[in-house]
Amino acid sequence: MKRKPFLLSLLVVFFFASCAKKETTKTIDPIAVQTLTIGNNKNSSAKSATRFSGTIKAAKTTQLSFQVSGNISDFKVSLGDYVNKGDVIASIDATSYREQYNAQKAQAELAEENYKRINEVYLKGSIAEIRMVEARSKYKQAQAAANAAYESVKKTQLQAPFSGYIGAKMMEVGDVASPGAPVVELLDTDNMQAVISLSDQEVNNFKEGDTAIVHVDALNKDFKGTLTEISVQSGKQTPIYQAKITLPNTKNALKAGMSCQAKFTNQPAQTASSTKTNTIILPVEIVSITDTGAHFVYVVDEATNTAQQKIIEVGSLYDEGIVVESGLNTGDKVISSGYHKLTNNTPITLISK
């Protein structure tokens, strides 16, 4: 009979231990993904490797903000307006800043008058030099405070630092502006830029000063430009480098946001099918980069229904995507959606498009 309580206690301990173990073993829900099967996209009819898709942007863009805080009392521009350098774009209520300036100015005038009287007495030899030096110092301090207050009054008006168009308005009359908070976006459209992407295999084939012909679809017109900028660092997760071709915009026909294609005049035309048989082209966004700079994609391990990281070698960049030189084989299923949620060996489930 004495052993029964002991056995019951032992059973209770085993029961709770078993429950605790069950609670800590959690299964990972599979990630739903879509795939591209290698072999379905071979012998692609990709466009010329020297033709790059891009977007037109203003060569010079800046977001303007006030340097002092206050309620916006006046907005002199609308979206799309052209402003000249020095034009007032917006103003905030300057009442408190003017009052501060008037108070500081009065203090400066009083300190100046006091300094003049003491200096006259000092010149007659009736007062110690230290009294004159103190009075002069107080006058200079008061004058500096008045000048600073006047600068705050001037900063209640937001002026255009260069001539251009209002591309965006972030605030309206009645909004409370704070130092550094964007109020408007100003675009200098005298020169525009075609912003294109280059793969890491192509970026060293071009240099600043190269001539390019940029075709703008919306205008059905070609523009001659010069390559002025090439990024020295790729995107955060993709092997793509940004390049900028500067274009003259004398008639303001080019607008920010227009799509375009650029072709460099010093590069021979070639197609993906002519450069290499059985060319594999993948969308740029599904190719990622490891911390060591290697390129990889996720493929499906059908035996375990998991995602596996596969290192690849990439080549030229085309309109349709980026060329995979090695690392993939016919029949490989490359994960094309949901990849941003994956790590190696993550359980997956395939969904149809």
Secondary structure, 3 states (H helix, E strand, C coil): CCHHHHHHHHHHHHHHHHHHHHHHCCCCCCEEEEEEECCCCCCCCCCCCCEEEEEEEEEEEEEEECCCCEEEEEECCCCCCEECCCCEEEEECCHHHHHHHHHHHHHHHHHHHHHHHHHHHHHCCCCCHHHHHHHHHHHHHHHHHHHHHHHHHHCCEEECCCCEEEEEECCCCCCEECCCCEEEEEEEEEEEEEEEEEECCCHHHCCCCCEEEEEECCCCEEEEEEEEEECCCCCCCCCEEEEEEEEECCCCCCCCCCEEEEEECCCCCCCHHHHCCCCEEECHHHCEECCCCCEEEEEEECCCCEEEEEEEEEEEECCCCEEEEECCCCCCEEEEECHHHCCCCCEEEECCC
